[in-house]
Amino acid sequence: VFQYFWTAECQFINGTEKVRFVVRRFYNRLQYVMFDSDVGHYVGFTPYGEETARYWNSDPEGMEDTRAAVDTFCRHNYEVSTP
């Protein structure tokens, strides 16, 4: 059985003053690539993850959308995700 899953997290510090967006992708419980808005690009953790990160980082439009997720996804949904 092979397992693929990913997570997207919004981490809020002091309300929406400091927001961090993190996407992690896993295959068979091994994280192979990650995006962190504080870093600003994808980072690979396996040979396949490094290749995937290079490919995704080379797409200017995709990277612009991913970097903008701090505002379009996290800040936009802040009131929904906090009590």
C-alpha positions in Angstrom: 0.0 0.0 0.0 1.4 3.4 -1.0 0.4 6.5 0.8 0.5 10.1 -0.5 -0.7 13.1 1.5 -0.1 16.7 2.0 -0.8 19.4 4.6 -1.2 23.1 4.4 -0.9 25.1 7.7 -1.4 28.7 8.6 0.5 29.7 11.7 -0.6 33.0 13.3 1.5 35.0 15.6 -0.1 38.0 17.3 -3.3 37.8 15.2 -2.5 38.5 11.5 0.5 40.6 12.2 2.9 37.7 11.5 1.6 34.8 9.4 3.5 31.8 8.2 2.2 29.5 5.5 3.7 26.0 5.3 2.9 23.2 2.9 4.3 19.7 3.4 4.1 16.7 1.0 4.6 13.2 2.1 5.0 9.8 0.4 4.9 6.7 2.5 5.3 8.8 5.7 8.4 10.4 4.4 8.3 14.2 3.8 9.9 14.8 0.5 9.2 18.5 -0.2 8.1 21.5 1.7 7.1 25.2 1.1 7.6 27.7 3.9 6.6 31.3 3.3 9.4 32.5 5.6 11.9 30.8 3.2 9.9 31.8 0.1 10.5 28.7 -2.0 10.2 24.9 -2.0 12.9 22.8 -0.4 13.4 19.1 -1.2 14.4 16.5 1.4 14.9 13.5 -0.9 16.3 13.2 -4.4 12.8 13.2 -5.8 11.9 16.1 -3.6 14.9 18.1 -4.7 13.9 17.6 -8.3 10.3 18.5 -7.6 11.3 21.6 -5.7 13.6 22.7 -8.6 10.7 22.2 -11.0 8.1 24.1 -8.9 10.6 26.9 -8.0 11.2 27.5 -11.7 7.6 28.4 -12.4 7.2 32.1 -11.7 3.4 32.2 -11.9 3.0 29.1 -9.6 5.5 30.6 -7.1 3.7 33.9 -7.1 0.4 32.1 -6.3 2.1 30.0 -3.6 3.7 33.0 -1.9 0.4 34.9 -2.1 -1.3 32.2 -0.1 -0.3 33.9 3.1 -2.8 36.6 2.1 -5.3 34.8 -0.1 -5.6 31.6 2.1 -4.4 32.4 5.6 -5.3 36.0 6.3 -8.5 35.6 4.3 -9.7 32.7 6.5 -8.3 34.0 9.8 -11.7 34.8 11.3 -13.1 31.4 10.3 -10.1 29.5 11.8 -10.0 31.3 15.2 -12.5 31.1 17.9 
